[in-house]
Amino acid sequence: MSKRKTIGEKINLWLIAAIIVLLTIVVTVTIIFIRSNRPLHQAREETIQVARRYGDLDTVDKFYWFNRKKTYFTVTGEDTSGKKIVVIVPQKGNKIRVLDQSDGLTEAAAKKQISTDYPDVTVEKAELGIYQKQTVWEVSAKNSEGNYNYYLIAFADGKKVKTLNNI
């Protein structure tokens, strides 16, 4: 009888140890996830504050983090009068750009344009920012070889600004 109790106790110890290890892994992964998302969350919140101050932003629809030669943070939404606006905030500097959304392409229209122009790629995402003093959509897409292509198109009219293939 004591032999079975010892085996049962050993199994209980192994179960307790396994549970402790699994909990440790879950807590560690959660902490890493939270810390890795902190810069994104902070950038979003700071951009919204600036957009509220300088663009009279009332509601937020989308947030974009644009990295090309410089980094820009963009929010889209409505101002206090209900007009749909875009507010682009540079990471460094103070030249904030406030645009009327109706003056350019939407994210969906930019993605559709690239899908139509390049039917052999799978569009993954789009980011709105500034490249060479021009407001652009950067649409990233994957080609059939699994490489990424980046298409920069003008916000105002959808004209191609730059294409980077097979990255």
N, C-alpha and C positions, 0 to 999 in steps of 0.2 A: 504494500500500500504506500509506503513512504517513497518508493521509487517512482510511482506514478505522480505523486504530489510534487516531487522534484522536477519531473519532466513538465508537468503543468505549470509550475512556477517559472521554469526556464522559458516556456512558450510565452507566458505573460510578460516576462522581462523583454523578450525579443519584440513582442508587439508594442510594448511601451516605448522601447528604443526606436522602433520603426516610425511610430507616430511622432515622436520628438524630432527625428530627422526630417520627416515630411513637413512638419510645421515650421521647422527652421528654414527649409528650402522655400516654402510658400512666403514666409515673412521676408526673406532675403530678396526674392524675386519682386515682391510688391514694393519694397523700399527702392530697389534699382529702377523699377518702372516709374515710380513717382518722381524720383530725382531726375531721371532722363527726360521727363515731360515738363519739368519745372521751367526751363528756359522758354519753351513754347507758350506755356500758360502765362508767364510773366510778360513776354513780348505782346501777347494778345491783349492782356489787361491794360498795359501801358499805352498801346496803340488806341484802344477804345477810349481811354481817358483823353488822349490828345485829340482824337476825332470829335469827341463831345465838345471840347473847348474850342477848336478851330473850325470844325465843319458843322457844328450844331447837330451832331449825330444824336438821334433819339433811340432807334432800334438797330440791332446788328444782325445781318444775314450771314455774312461769311467773313473769314479772316484768311489772309494769304501771307506767306513768308517767301519773298522773292530774293534769290541770290544769283547775281550775275557778276558784274564787276563791283557793284555795291549792293548792300542789303537794304531792302525796303519791306515795310510791313503795311499791309493794306486791309482795310475793312470796307465792306459794302453794307448798305442799309438805308434807312430813311432818316431824314432830318426832322426837326420838330414840326415842320409844315407839311410833312408827308411826302416830300420829294425824294426819289431814290437817288442816293449819292454814293460816290466812291471817295475814300480819303486815303491817300498814300503818304506814309510817314517814313522818311529816311532813317536808318539806324543811326547815322552820324549826320549832323547838320540840322538845319531847321527849315528847309524849304518844303513845307507841307503842301501837297497838291489835293485840292478838292474839286471833284468833277461830277457832272450830272451823268448818271448811269445811262440815260437815253442818248447821250452823245457818242456811245461806243458799243462794242460787242459785249454781250453777256458771256459768262463762262461757258454756258451750253452752246452758244453760237460759235465761240472760238474752237471748242472741241469738235463741233460738227464740221466746221470748215476744214480742219486738219484731217478728219476722217474722210471727208469727201475728196480733198486734194491728194491724200495719200491712203488709198484704200487697203494697202498691204500692211499697215501698222495698226496696232491696238492702242488707242489713246488711253492714258492712265490718269493724268491730272493736269490741271492748269493753275498757274499762279499769275497774279497781276502785279506789275511793278513798273519800274522805269529803267530803260536801257538807252544810253546815249541821248539823254534828255527827252526821250519819247516814251509815252505810256504804252506798254506792250503786254500782251498775254504771252507767257511762256508755256507752251503745251508740250508735255513730255509723252512720248509714245514708245512702244516696244515694237521692234521689227521682227520678221520671221526667224532671224538668227538669235533672238533674245537680247540684242543690243538696244540701247536707248537712243532715240533721236529727240532733239529739242528744237522746237519751231517757235521763233519769236515773231508774232504778228502784231501789227499796230492795233491798238484799242479802238481808235477812231474809225478805221475803214477796213481792217483785216488784211492790209497789204503785208507781204512777207518782209521782215526786217533782217532776219538771220536764221540760218539753219545749221544745226550741229548734228552730224550723223555718226552712228556706230560708236557711241561712247560706252 
